[in-house]
Amino acid sequence: MKKMRNTALAAALGAAAIAPVAGHAQTATPSTYVNAPLSAPVAPSRPHGHCGIFETCSSTKIGLGKGDFMIRLSAVGVLPEDRDSKVWANGATLTGTRVKTTDQVMPELTFEYFVTDNISLDLIATSTRHEVQANGGALSALTGASKTDVGSAWVLPPTVTVAWHFRPHKRLNPYVGVGGTFMWFHNMNASGALGLTKLNSGFTGGPSINAGVDYQLVGNWFFNFDVKQMFVRMHAWAENGGETLKVRAHDSLDPTVVSAGIAYRF
């Protein structure tokens, strides 16, 4: 009898131990509606290595260095100094008379190539129109006017510069340079003052120095600011129709050229 009670008690304890496990197994079954994971939005894939023209990406080269080629479009101001000018009429010196050339602002195109990380070569191309006056001295006594309009001329001053850049592969990269300017005057027109109807000038040139800075804006786009000082003399002459009056002028133009613009690196 005692043996039977022990067997029944063991059976009851075994059933009690099994019941929670079975219940847990039944409720642990995942529900398709409750426990299903939410789908995350999928971003559209970008082609490998693609970088927009106005973007700075991981593949974008920072700063400028060897092998870089740039094209720059700038607004340029040409400010002639007109130092040490002299004027003659039929060989006689017009004492105290000076030549004055007006300032001008025009667009400028520049091509630049980096030979090394620090050294670049650049060529500027622009053409500006200037008015020319003769002021004061013996000419004013002759005409009765303080200023005499001589005429106008276009000037093409291609300038080649070798520049040294101080901070290659940096966003901010200042530089200094030396070069040469070749100045060609074209489309010259005399004003007709004193009967002078013909105006001409010789081809000239001289050295130049400059300083400036490049700053990388975004991607391969750069901002540039540059100041050049050119040392150039002008030799010009004007004549009347019968060539009975010839006026010659020598003038140290020595223009200061200031430019600011945007460049793109290829």
KAKASUL-V992027 format. One record per residue. N is the residue number from 1. RES is the residue in one small letter. SS is DSSP state (@ for helix, = for strand, . for the rest). Layout:
N,RES,SS  N,RES,SS
This chain:
1,m,.  2,k,@  3,k,@  4,m,@  5,r,@  6,n,@  7,t,@  8,a,@  9,l,@  10,a,@  11,a,@  12,a,@  13,l,@  14,g,@  15,a,@  16,a,@  17,a,@  18,i,@  19,a,@  20,p,@  21,v,@  22,a,@  23,g,@  24,h,@  25,a,@  26,q,@  27,t,@  28,a,.  29,t,.  30,p,.  31,s,.  32,t,.  33,y,.  34,v,.  35,n,.  36,a,.  37,p,.  38,l,.  39,s,.  40,a,.  41,p,.  42,v,.  43,a,.  44,p,.  45,s,.  46,r,.  47,p,.  48,h,.  49,g,.  50,h,.  51,c,.  52,g,.  53,i,.  54,f,.  55,e,.  56,t,.  57,c,.  58,s,.  59,s,.  60,t,.  61,k,.  62,i,.  63,g,.  64,l,.  65,g,.  66,k,.  67,g,.  68,d,.  69,f,=  70,m,=  71,i,=  72,r,=  73,l,=  74,s,=  75,a,=  76,v,=  77,g,=  78,v,=  79,l,=  80,p,.  81,e,.  82,d,.  83,r,=  84,d,=  85,s,=  86,k,=  87,v,=  88,w,=  89,a,=  90,n,.  91,g,.  92,a,=  93,t,=  94,l,.  95,t,.  96,g,.  97,t,.  98,r,=  99,v,=  100,k,=  101,t,=  102,t,.  103,d,.  104,q,=  105,v,=  106,m,=  107,p,=  108,e,=  109,l,=  110,t,=  111,f,=  112,e,=  113,y,=  114,f,=  115,v,.  116,t,.  117,d,.  118,n,.  119,i,=  120,s,=  121,l,=  122,d,=  123,l,=  124,i,=  125,a,=  126,t,.  127,s,=  128,t,=  129,r,=  130,h,=  131,e,=  132,v,=  133,q,=  134,a,=  135,n,=  136,g,.  137,g,@  138,a,@  139,l,@  140,s,@  141,a,@  142,l,@  143,t,@  144,g,.  145,a,.  146,s,.  147,k,=  148,t,=  149,d,=  150,v,=  151,g,=  152,s,=  153,a,=  154,w,=  155,v,=  156,l,=  157,p,=  158,p,=  159,t,=  160,v,=  161,t,=  162,v,=  163,a,=  164,w,=  165,h,=  166,f,.  167,r,.  168,p,.  169,h,.  170,k,.  171,r,.  172,l,=  173,n,=  174,p,=  175,y,=  176,v,=  177,g,=  178,v,=  179,g,=  180,g,=  181,t,=  182,f,=  183,m,=  184,w,=  185,f,=  186,h,=  187,n,=  188,m,=  189,n,=  190,a,=  191,s,.  192,g,.  193,a,@  194,l,@  195,g,@  196,l,=  197,t,=  198,k,=  199,l,=  200,n,=  201,s,=  202,g,.  203,f,.  204,t,=  205,g,=  206,g,=  207,p,=  208,s,=  209,i,=  210,n,=  211,a,=  212,g,=  213,v,=  214,d,=  215,y,=  216,q,=  217,l,=  218,v,=  219,g,.  220,n,.  221,w,=  222,f,=  223,f,=  224,n,=  225,f,=  226,d,=  227,v,=  228,k,=  229,q,=  230,m,=  231,f,.  232,v,.  233,r,=  234,m,=  235,h,=  236,a,=  237,w,=  238,a,=  239,e,=  240,n,=  241,g,.  242,g,.  243,e,.  244,t,.  245,l,.  246,k,=  247,v,=  248,r,=  249,a,=  250,h,=  251,d,=  252,s,=  253,l,.  254,d,.  255,p,.  256,t,=  257,v,=  258,v,=  259,s,=  260,a,=  261,g,=  262,i,=  263,a,=  264,y,=  265,r,=  266,f,.
